[in-house]
Amino acid sequence: MSPDDESWLTQAVALATANVADGGGPFGAVVVRDGEVIGVGQNRVTRDNDPTAHAEVQAIRAACRAIENFSLAGATVYSSCEPCPLCIAACLWARVDRVVFAADRIDAARAGFDDRAFYDLFASHRDTWPMPVDNHRVPNASEPMDAWLARPLRIEY
């Protein structure tokens, strides 16, 4: 860890603390690339009634808008707390180089944000999940992928 890492984490924790006073959850995140903040986010799940509005997702969205690109290669996400499975997946999809967090999942669980159920769920067979996730193939199921592959000017993802 570098002094810069400490500074960015301190900023993420400050965003999280301020967010509690603003009616949001106790989570904040900062996306940094080349020593510059390109996106910040705070947990807005309960405030905005959006279950995907986690701090890391909000910061990734802001950073991608700022650089006008879906790839955050070369960036680091600094989070006030260990990212949940949704946020880790968002970081992977955004292609960030690194994730650094302050508090961990034990701290989150103590505050009522226990992600253990999701980690356990993803490790189990889908047939045991409380919510059915079923595949039902319709005749034109592959048409969107075929259209994508046929598009000569597609942006490789």
Phi, psi and omega in degrees: 000141180253166174303327177296318177303315180299319181294315180293321177296320178299321178294318179297319179294320178297320176299319180295315181296316179296326182294327178299316180294337182265009177091007179260181179280166186278052182221138177219154180212151180227133175254126184235135174220133181054040177074012182234137175288124178246354177192143174229156178206152175229152181292121182240020185304302184282327180293319184256002183054047181229104183294349177262000185275051175286156185303314181296319179296317179298317180294320178296316178301315181296318181295317180296321176297317184296322182263357180055049179203146179278349181260128176253033176304137182090355183257160173238136173261122175256124184237143179294339182214156179307125182297142176285175179302322177300314185287323175297317178298318178298320178295319178295314179297326180281351178064034176295153181282333191199149173234132178232131182230158182265279179289162181244183184296336177290317176299317180296317180298321179300329180269004178097009180247074185266107181275356183305322180300323179287319177300316179295318181299312182294338178277349182262165179291141184302330179297341181264357183291150179288342179245120179297136173233099190249146174259125175226102185280121175265161185305326183260022185304324184269358182302316179299321180290321177297318178298319178299312182295331180278347182283114185290332184257026181292150176269119181296134182249000000 
